[in-house]
Amino acid sequence: MSAKWIDGSDIEEWDEEAHTAWREMWAPRCPLGNPQRSATLVGYREREPGRLQLRAVIRVATEGECDVLVQEDDETVRVRVVLCWEDSEDHWNDRDYMDCPVHAYLEKPLNGRKVIWVDEEVELPLFVPDW
């Protein structure tokens, strides 16, 4: 018998093995040992066949791209950008965010595949520069 919420829907059991596998794929540790966070992704575009430009919200004075993670299949490209910073008081006072380009190289061109931001499990919108 599975546990139920008050409304009668099932409560999902925590799957430690699945969580560990997810962390191995999507949350590698910073090689320098710095603190990390996942970047908010706001769009994408294919700069050239096989080179994906993600638009990430970054505190440019104190954060930097630590890792760009990509998983491809025939219908989707799943992405995550991990940021890191040196542990300092400046980081916590930095409120100057910018929409920055972060590049990922694909095994093959997009060709209509959806780009999915792993953290929110949402399809990213196409980024079209307004210049």
HUKA-V706492 format. One record per residue. N is the residue number from 1. RES is the residue in three letters. PHI is phi in whole degrees, -180 to 180 (* if undefined). PSI is psi in whole degrees, -180 to 180 (999 if undefined). NEAR is the number of other ideal C-beta (glycine too) atoms within 8 Angstrom. Layout:
((N,RES,PHI,PSI,NEAR) (N,RES,PHI,PSI,NEAR))
//
This chain:
((1,MET,*,129,1) (2,SER,-92,157,6) (3,ALA,-72,149,5) (4,LYS,-128,147,8) (5,TRP,-75,170,7) (6,ILE,-58,-36,4) (7,ASP,-78,1,4) (8,GLY,94,-7,5) (9,SER,-76,152,6) (10,ASP,-69,144,7) (11,ILE,-94,124,8) (12,GLU,-72,135,4) (13,GLU,-79,144,6) (14,TRP,-70,127,5) (15,ASP,-107,96,6) (16,GLU,-62,-39,6) (17,GLU,-65,-43,6) (18,ALA,-67,-39,7) (19,HIS,-64,-43,9) (20,THR,-63,-43,8) (21,ALA,-64,-40,8) (22,TRP,-63,-46,9) (23,ARG,-63,-38,8) (24,GLU,-63,-38,8) (25,MET,-81,-46,8) (26,TRP,-108,-4,8) (27,ALA,-139,60,9) (28,PRO,-69,151,6) (29,ARG,-75,150,6) (30,CYS,-63,130,10) (31,PRO,-64,-20,4) (32,LEU,-93,-5,5) (33,GLY,81,12,5) (34,ASN,-75,157,10) (35,PRO,-63,153,7) (36,GLN,-134,161,11) (37,ARG,-151,160,7) (38,SER,-86,137,9) (39,ALA,-78,145,12) (40,THR,-77,126,6) (41,LEU,-102,134,14) (42,VAL,-119,-2,10) (43,GLY,172,178,10) (44,TYR,-153,164,14) (45,ARG,-158,156,9) (46,GLU,-95,108,11) (47,ARG,-66,-38,7) (48,GLU,-157,163,5) (49,PRO,-53,120,6) (50,GLY,89,-3,10) (51,ARG,-117,108,11) (52,LEU,-95,130,17) (53,GLN,-105,117,12) (54,LEU,-96,147,16) (55,ARG,-104,114,13) (56,ALA,-117,140,15) (57,VAL,-85,115,11) (58,ILE,-132,142,12) (59,ARG,-81,99,11) (60,VAL,-67,-24,9) (61,ALA,-79,-26,7) (62,THR,-129,-10,10) (63,GLU,-116,158,12) (64,GLY,-149,159,7) (65,GLU,-68,125,11) (66,CYS,-99,-41,9) (67,ASP,-158,144,7) (68,VAL,-116,119,12) (69,LEU,-108,133,12) (70,VAL,-136,137,10) (71,GLN,-133,122,9) (72,GLU,-111,145,10) (73,ASP,-140,-171,5) (74,ASP,-68,-23,3) (75,GLU,-115,-19,5) (76,THR,-139,158,9) (77,VAL,-125,113,13) (78,ARG,-96,133,9) (79,VAL,-134,154,18) (80,ARG,-153,138,11) (81,VAL,-116,125,14) (82,VAL,-105,129,16) (83,LEU,-106,153,14) (84,CYS,-138,166,11) (85,TRP,-153,157,12) (86,GLU,-75,136,6) (87,ASP,-69,105,6) (88,SER,-151,164,7) (89,GLU,-66,-31,5) (90,ASP,-57,-39,8) (91,HIS,-58,-44,12) (92,TRP,-73,-21,5) (93,ASN,-91,-12,6) (94,ASP,-77,114,10) (95,ARG,-120,15,5) (96,ASP,-93,95,7) (97,TYR,-95,147,8) (98,MET,-136,152,7) (99,ASP,-85,104,7) (100,CYS,-112,148,9) (101,PRO,-80,138,7) (102,VAL,-133,129,12) (103,HIS,-103,143,10) (104,ALA,-132,141,10) (105,TYR,-104,127,6) (106,LEU,-96,159,12) (107,GLU,-69,-30,4) (108,LYS,-151,161,6) (109,PRO,-58,159,7) (110,LEU,-59,-50,10) (111,ASN,47,48,5) (112,GLY,86,0,3) (113,ARG,-68,149,10) (114,LYS,-79,143,7) (115,VAL,-103,118,13) (116,ILE,-110,127,12) (117,TRP,-83,115,12) (118,VAL,-59,-40,11) (119,ASP,-59,-39,7) (120,GLU,-107,-6,5) (121,GLU,53,45,6) (122,VAL,-124,152,6) (123,GLU,-77,129,7) (124,LEU,-77,145,13) (125,PRO,-78,154,7) (126,LEU,-68,131,7) (127,PHE,-93,121,10) (128,VAL,-118,114,5) (129,PRO,-59,146,4) (130,ASP,-102,25,3) (131,TRP,-102,999,2))
//
